[in-house]
Amino acid sequence: MQTAIMLITKRYIFLLTLFLATSLLSSCFKEDEVMFPLPPGEETPYAFEYSIYDYQSYFDFSSDSCTSVAANEDWQIEFGTNPDSWEVKANSGAYYEVYPTKDTAFNGIAKVTNQALYVFDASSGNPDSCSFSRWLDRSVVPAKPTREVFLLSKYDGIKMAPMWKIRIDSVNTIAYFFTYATFPSGTPVQASIQKNSKFSFMQYSLINNAVAEVEPEKSRYDLLFSQYATTLYDNTGTPTPYFVRGILLNPYSVEAALDSLHAFEDIDYDFADSLVFSNRRDVIGHEWKDVKIDIGSNTAQYYVNTKLNWIIRDTEGNLYKMRFKEFYNSRVEVGYTSIDFQLL
């Protein structure tokens, strides 16, 4: 009997000690904080100060501002920034495309034999379809530079006209190394550009022979309002390269979804959060507007579809709803986009 009482007493003491120790231990740590979405904001109008035909505007929802604005011609090529990046792209916003010469003789005078062979970067953002993708043979390990010379050409209203010869020589975790010269026989310039993963891309000006400080840090913008090249299809399904004016997502964690069934005012956080989002760069694209062309007067009139509601998850993980309102400013000049947006 005495043995049983002693066992019960020891068990009681053990449980009491465990309870007290647990209580003391838990009091040493801060309780988990419950995270809630930010309270909804006010509906905010925003009118862009610069025309999308001539400028690239980087828009940030959280600051209600363009954190950077660059003229189309401020840069010609750009480079991926992550340590394992190899992407090199052309600035189609300034009407540039790339011609692969299949030639490795940099000092030779390359010729364009077929305008149909020109390429531009996929507006979807797919790195495998970047305009300079052939500079690196990734079918071998490690990947090996092909040393192919490319012609960076600009649309002159009729055709693509070669402006520079470019060869991407190498890449490592820190920098890219490349050679370029004005077409057809300019003095070659050997250049490099450092990778900086604070940015989505680093731009370079072949005109100024220097890094172009264009794009804001990747955490400081959500949408790029710009001219860019894409592929359109006519009534027979024939693909045609075309320069459009539209919206590209920041590839750093920004995604978007479309709703065309609800009134803008009726969209709340719960509904927006239930939608299927895409991080495809051109998911918003250019089709939020339409154009009517009067052949007789040689004029075009743009109309914005105000019933398209875009939901954007920004770099901070917040949800905004956005609709387009106009494509003209108060002076009836084309290309001056205006939007309404609201934090959900």
N, C-alpha and C positions, 0 to 999 in steps of 0.2 A: 504494500500500500504506500509506504513511504517512498519507495523507488518510483512509483507512478506519479506521485505528487511532485517529486523532484524533476521528472521529465517534463511534466506540464509547465512547471515554473521556468525551466530553462528555455522551453519553446516560446513562452510568453515574453521572456526577456529578449530573446533573439528577434522576435517579430517587432517588439517595441523599439529595439535598437535600429532595426532595418527601416522602420517608419521614420524615426527621427533623422537618420542619416540621409534618407531620400528627401525629406522636407528641407534639411539644411542645404543639400546639394542643389536642389531645384531653385532655392532662393538666391543662389550665386549667379544664375544665368538670367539674361533678359528674356522675357516671354516673346515668342514669335510674333512679328508684326503682321497683321492682316492687310494685304495690299488691295486697294480698290482703284478702279479707273478714275481718272481726273474728272471733276464735275463738268458737265457740258458747258461749252462756251457759247458766246453770242455769234449769230450769223454775221460773217464779215465779208464785205466786198473788197476786191483787190483788182486794180487796173494796172497793167504792165506799162512801164514808162517807155520801153524800147520795142521797136518792131521786131517780130519774130523772123522777118525776112532778112534782117541785117545783123541781129544780135542773138547771142545765146544767153538766156537768163536762167540762173539757178535759184529755184524758189524753195523756201523753208517755211513750213506751216507754223511751227512753234514760235518763230520770231515774227511771223507775218511780214516777210520781207524777201527780197532777192539778195542773197548773201554774196553773189558775184554776177557781174554782167560783162560779157566779152564780145567784141566785134567778131564777126565770122572769120575774118582774115587774120586774127591774132595768133593763130597757130595752124599748122598743116598736118602734123602727125602726133599720135599719142601712144603711150605705152602702159601696159598693166603694171601694177605696183607691188603685188605680193612677192615674197621670196621665190616662189616657184612659177611666177608669171612669165609668159613668153609672147603675149599678144602685142601686136603693133597694128595701129589703125590709122586710117586717113580721115581728114575732116571733110565729110560730105556736106556739112553745113555751109562750107564755102565752095561747093561744087567740085570737090576733088574726087577723083577715082584713080585706081591703080592698074597699070598695065604690066603683066608678067612677061618679060622679054625672053625667058629661057636661056639667057646669055650670062656668063660669068665674067666677061671681059669689061671691066668698068670703064676703061678709057676708050672703048669702041663707041661708035655712034649707033645706038640702037634705033630701030625704026618700028613704027606702029604699022603692022600689016593687016590687022583686022580689028576694027573698032568694037566688034561684038565680044572681044576677049577681055575688055575692061571689067574690073570687079570693084565692088564696094562692100563695106561691112554690113553684115546682116543686122537689120534694125532690131531684131529680137535680142541681140546681145550675145548670141552663140559664139564663143571664142573660136570654134573650129571653122567658122565662116568669116573670119576677119580678113580684111583686104590683103594683108601681107602674109597670110598663113603659109605660103609656100617658102618662106625664108628659112624655115626650120623643118628638117626631116625628122618627124617624131615616130616613124615606123621602126627606128633603130634605137637601141639603148646603149649609152646615153644618146639623146637627140643630137643631131648634127646639123650645123648651118649648111645650107645648100650654096650660099654665096651667089645666088641669083640676083641680077640687077633688075630693079623695078623702075618704071616711069611713073612719077606722080604727075597726073595731068588735071587740068582744070577745064570745065565746060565753058566754051566761049559763046554759047548761044546756038551753035550749029553742030559742033563736034567737040571731042576731048582734045585739048592741046597740051602736049608734054611741057612740063615746067622744070622738073628736077629728075635726076637719076639718083636712086637710093639703093644701097646694099646694107642689110643688117648683118653685121659681122659676127656678133656673139652676144650671149646673155649669161649672167650668173645670178646668184641670190641678191647681189648688191646693185648691179647696174646693167644697162644695155650699151653696146658699142656699135657704131654705124658710120658709114661713109656716104656722102652725098655731094652733088655738084649740079650747077644749073645746066639745063639741057640746051644744046647738045654737047658742048665741049668745055664747060666751065672747070675751074680749078677744084679738084676734090678737097673736101673738108672732112677731117676725121673728128668725130664727136662722140660724146657719151652722155647718158642721163641717169642719174641716181634713182633707185627705187625708194619710194616713201609710202609705206602702207597706211599713212594717215589719209591718203587720197585714194579715190577709186581709179583714177588715171593721172598720168603726168603728161602734159602737153609740151610740144617743142615747136619753135618758130624757125623754119628754114630761111625765112626772109631776114630775121634778126640774128641768126646763128646763136640762139640762146633758148634756155628753158622759158616757156611762157607761163606766167603765173595767172592761170585762168580759172581752174576749177577750185571751189572751196573744199575744205576738208570734208571727207565723206559723211561725217556726223552732222554737218552743217547745211545740208540741203536734202530735199526729197524729190523734186521734179526738175527736169531740164526742159525748158521751152526753147525749141530750136528747129531750124531747117535740117533735114537729113534725107539720105537716099533710101529708097525701099523698092520693093517689087510690087507692081500693080498688075492686075489681069483684066484684059478687055473682054468684050461680050463673047468672044470665041475661046476664052481661056488662055490666050497668049500672054506670057509674062513679059512685062515691059519695065525697065528701070525708070524710076521717076523721082524727082525731088519734091518732097512734101514739107509742110510746116505742121509740127505737132509736138507731142509730149513724150519724153523718155524718162523712165524711172531711174532713180539712183540705184545702181546694182548692189549697193550696200544695204541689205535687209529691208528695202522698201518693196511693198507689194500692193496690188490694187484689185478691186472687184467692181463690176458694173451692175446697176439696177436701173431698169427703165419702166417699171410697173407702178412705182409709188411716187407720191408727191414728195418733193424735197423736204418739206416740213415734217412729213410723217416718219422719216427714217430716224430710228433711235439706235442706241448702242447695241442692244440685244439683237435686233434684226441685222445690223451691219456685221456683227461678229459671227453670224451664222452663214454668211456668204462664202463662196469659194474664191479664194484669192490667187493671184498669179504674180510671179516676179519677172515675167517676160518684160523686157525693157520697153517694148512698144505696145504693151497691152492697152494703154490709153490711146496712143497713136495720134492719127490725124482725122479720123472719121467722125469726130464730134461736130464737124461743120460740113457743109455742102456748098457747091458753087453752081451758079447758073450763068452760062456764057451767051452773050448776044453777039453772034457772028457779024451781023450787019454793022454794029457800032464798035466792034472789037473791044468789048468791055466784059468784065466779069463781076458778079455780085455774090458775096459770101453770106451764108446763113448758118447760124449756130443752132444746134439742136439742144434746147434748154431742158428737155425732158430726160436727158441722160444724166443719171446720178452716179458719180464715181466715189467709191469708198477707198481711202488710202490708209494703209498702216505705215506710219512714218518711221524714221530711224530710231525714235525713242519708244516705239511700240504702241503709240497712241493712234486712235482711229479718228479720221476726219471724213466728212462728206463734202463733196465738191461738185459744182455744176458750172458749165461755161455760159457766159451771158452775152458776150459780144466779140467781134473780130475787127472792130473799127474803133478809133478814138473819137473824141468830140469834134475833131476837124474832119471826120469821115476819111481818115487815112487808114489803109488796110494793114493788117498784121499786128495791131495793138490789142492783145487778148485781155479780156476781163472775166473774172470768175467770182463766184460766191463760195465760201467754205465755212465749216463749223466743226469745232471739236465735239465729238460725241461722248 
